């Protein structure tokens, strides 16, 4: 199978560290695992290509330097126009393309239009109502043109996958005569990369006997090391609360710090581990300092995706403390990573999160913006290791069964009538 993956949004570095970058790489990885020849067409390749994606062929589309927002919008439309020629060259260069997969961008229309004209199946992945998002949170000069682009891209796609119900509704309104081609498909997680066991188990690098076992004399010598690597979740005396994500206002970090301060009075050994960076970092640490709990807060900063699993394994519980937001349309990658790591999750009951946590069977739901309720939920879990284990076990099952990227990508392609080969090896349950 030959695939052109198109990501023309310069705000999404394909091989970067952002959540959107992780998403792009996850889809690419599943296509590669299935044996596809993958060509990436992008305005921003980003950083170094991960070792397991070095076989991907990258085609960079330049964007002209600009000054004003209006000029920037025009330059991005011009860059998108170049996508047609790039995809046509890929198609002509080594056998017909079997699929065009595009991550929807504000000005992208060329990819799905080319696919429609060429009779090639296409999938348009929509992660946000970008026109409204750009208008509200950034700057949008030509909104009418952005709307036309959205309608053109969605209308030409064979299938559209949206990360949440609200995003799907937005896309369906722009799908013309065929709103039924829009499907809800939540984000996913690589459950072979993020597991319930730390990746620091040094026994994996040891020689094996003819029966595939570690030689007894070596296994005995390493037992203390492996026991340390798999730090058991002990209870209230050693209790780490984890947050992963960009430190921005809409993640409810002020509520999280307030809840942690209240919790610390009832669970003295509690610690808060923040993984990520962003504009709210100093405000978050300042709030913790003012509440007298900054000594219990560790800020790890932004980390490469490969380092996330080890940080997940340091936690006893993970949080997604979103505040009450109108039209919550996110499908947070962090939550699926928490689930894959077998962590009990405490999340705000907003958007798609109740469904992701099976309405309480795979996590704890609290009212959004309620620091006291969040603190109570964390304290209860700190004093109930059996419940933590039960929730964590179900969380892992949910991640593997419903949200592994192999499941998500295969389903997305299926909506467009494209079958994806089964990858070698099975997921770790």
C-alpha positions, 0 to 999 in steps of 0.5 A, spaced: 500 500 500 502 506 498 500 512 502 500 520 502 500 523 509 498 530 508 499 535 514 500 542 511 499 546 518 505 549 520 503 549 527 504 542 527 511 539 526 511 532 524 517 530 528 516 535 534 514 534 541 507 537 541 501 533 542 499 534 535 506 531 533 505 525 537 498 524 534 501 525 527 507 520 528 502 515 531 498 514 525 505 514 521 507 508 525 501 504 524 501 505 517 509 503 517 507 497 521 502 495 516 507 495 511 505 501 507 510 505 503 508 512 506 510 519 503 509 525 508 507 532 505 508 537 510 510 545 511 514 543 517 517 536 518 520 539 525 526 535 529 529 528 528 525 523 525 524 517 530 528 511 528 522 507 527 520 512 522 526 513 518 523 509 512 518 515 511 519 519 505 518 526 507 516 532 502 517 539 504 512 544 501 515 551 502 511 557 505 513 564 503 516 568 509 511 574 511 509 580 515 502 581 516 496 575 518 493 577 511 500 575 508 501 569 512 494 566 510 495 568 503 502 564 503 499 558 506 494 558 501 499 558 496 503 553 499 497 548 499 496 549 492 503 546 491 501 540 494 497 538 488 503 537 484 507 534 490 502 528 490 501 527 483 509 526 483 508 521 488 503 517 485 507 517 478 513 516 481 512 508 484 506 506 482 499 508 484 497 511 490 492 507 494 490 512 499 491 520 501 490 521 509 490 528 511 490 532 517 485 537 516 489 544 516 485 551 516 487 552 508 488 545 506 484 543 500 488 540 495 489 533 498 482 531 498 481 535 491 486 531 488 484 524 491 477 525 489 479 527 482 484 521 481 479 516 484 483 515 490 480 514 497 481 519 502 481 520 509 480 527 512 482 527 520 479 533 523 481 534 530 478 541 532 473 546 529 479 550 526 475 556 523 472 558 530 478 556 534 483 561 530 478 566 530 477 565 538 484 564 540 489 567 535 487 571 529 483 570 522 483 575 517 479 572 511 474 567 515 470 567 509 475 563 505 477 559 511 470 557 511 470 555 504 476 551 505 473 547 510 467 545 506 471 544 500 476 539 504 470 536 508 466 535 501 471 532 497 474 527 502 471 519 502 471 519 509 472 524 515 474 522 522 473 527 528 476 526 535 469 528 538 462 528 537 462 536 537 467 536 532 463 531 528 457 535 528 461 541 526 464 537 520 457 534 518 455 541 517 460 542 512 459 536 509 454 538 503 450 532 501 453 527 505 454 528 512 453 521 514 461 520 511 463 524 518 465 519 523 467 520 531 473 517 532 477 518 539 484 519 539 489 513 541 495 511 544 501 506 542 499 500 547 506 497 545 510 503 547 506 505 553 505 499 558 504 497 565 511 495 566 517 500 566 521 500 560 527 500 565 527 493 566 534 491 565 533 484 564 530 485 557 538 486 555 540 480 558 542 473 555 537 468 555 538 460 556 536 455 550 529 455 553 529 463 553 529 464 560 534 468 564 540 464 567 538 463 574 545 465 577 544 472 573 537 473 575 538 472 582 543 477 582 539 482 578 533 481 582 534 487 587 535 491 581 528 489 577 524 490 584 527 497 584 525 498 577 518 496 578 516 501 584 510 498 587 505 503 589 505 503 596 499 507 599 498 514 602 506 515 604 508 515 597 503 518 593 504 521 586 499 525 582 501 526 575 499 531 570 501 531 563 500 536 558 502 543 555 501 548 561 495 552 558 489 556 562 484 551 559 487 545 562 485 547 569 492 547 573 489 552 578 484 548 580 489 542 580 494 546 585 488 548 589 486 541 590 493 538 591 494 543 597 488 541 600 490 534 599 497 535 602 494 536 608 490 530 609 496 526 605 502 529 607 507 524 603 503 526 596 507 529 591 505 533 584 509 531 578 508 536 572 510 534 565 510 539 560 511 546 559 507 552 557 505 560 559 502 558 565 508 554 568 510 560 573 503 562 575 502 554 577 509 554 581 507 561 584 500 559 586 503 552 589 508 557 593 503 561 595 499 555 598 505 553 601 506 546 597 511 548 592 516 543 595 511 537 593 511 540 586 516 537 581 516 540 574 519 536 569 518 541 563 517 538 556 520 531 554 520 527 548 515 522 547 520 517 548 521 519 555 513 519 557 513 512 559 518 512 564 514 518 567 508 515 567 511 509 571 512 514 577 505 516 578 500 513 583 494 516 579 493 521 573 489 527 572 485 531 567 482 537 571 479 541 565 475 547 568 468 548 565 468 550 558 463 551 553 463 546 547 469 542 550 471 538 543 477 535 545 480 528 545 486 529 550 492 524 548 494 524 555 488 521 558 489 515 553 496 515 555 494 514 562 489 509 561 495 505 557 500 505 563 494 502 567 494 508 572 487 510 575 485 516 572 481 522 575 478 527 570 473 532 569 466 530 567 466 534 561 466 532 553 468 525 551 471 524 558 466 520 561 465 515 555 473 514 555 473 512 562 466 508 562 462 513 566 466 511 572 468 504 571 475 506 568 476 512 572 473 517 577 469 523 574 469 529 578 465 536 577 469 541 572 472 546 576 471 543 583 478 543 587 474 540 593 471 534 589 478 533 586 482 533 592 477 528 595 477 523 589 485 523 590 485 522 597 480 517 597 484 513 592 491 515 596 488 511 602 485 505 597 490 501 594 485 496 592 481 500 588 487 504 585 489 497 582 482 495 580 481 502 576 488 501 573 487 494 571 480 496 567 484 502 564 489 498 561 484 493 558 480 499 555 486 502 552 488 496 548 481 494 546 478 501 544 484 506 543 490 502 541 492 506 535 492 500 531 485 500 532 484 507 531 487 507 524 484 501 521 477 503 523 479 510 520 481 507 513 475 502 513 471 508 513 474 510 506 473 502 504 481 501 505 483 495 508 490 495 512 494 489 513 495 486 520 502 488 523 507 483 525 506 482 533 500 483 538 499 488 542 501 487 550 495 486 554 
